């Protein structure tokens, strides 16, 4: 079983901001990864499932039940 990584408050805030922009605009416009500077991309993979990614891989994850 894959161990879930713990999130610091900065990372959690970035995830929340990216999801809000995605829900408001259908895409992320301004939220960037602090490690590589690329946009944090979000796409829907189901009704309550979202996939996130950035160029360096820091935000490569699937969010479920949010």
N, C-alpha and C positions, 0 to 999 in steps of 0.2 A: 504494500500500500504506500502511495506517495505521501510523504510528510508535508503538511501544510506549512508554508513559510509564515512566520509572524511578521506583522506589519507595524512599522513605526508610524507615528502620527503624520509625518510629512507624506509618506507613501499613501496612506489611507486618504489624506486630503486630495492628493492628485487623482486617485481612483474615483473619488466622489465627484470631483470637478469634471473629469472626462465623461463619466456617465451622465452627469447633468447636461453637459453640452450635447452629447449624443441624443439624449431624450428630447432636448429643446430644439435642436437644429438638424437632427438626422446624421450628424457627423461631428467630429471633434475639430474645432477651429483654432483654439489657442493653447490647449493644455499640452505641455511638453515634458519629456523625460529629463530629469535633472542630471542624468549620467551621460546621455548622448545628444540631447537637444532636439531629437525628432518628436513629431507629434505622437501622442499616445492614441493609437487607432483603436476604435471600438466597433464591433459589428455584432448584430443580434444573431444568435445561433438557435433560437427557440423563444418561446414566450417569456421565460424568466432566465434565459441563459445568454451571457454575453462573452465574447472573446475579446481580449485586449492584447495589443502588441506594440512594441516600439523597435527601432532599428537595432539596438544593442541587446535586446532580449530581456531586459530587466522587468518589463511589464508583460511579458508573454505568459498569459494565464487565461483560464476560463472561470468566469464567475457564475455561480448558480444560485437560484432562489433569492434574487435581490429585487 
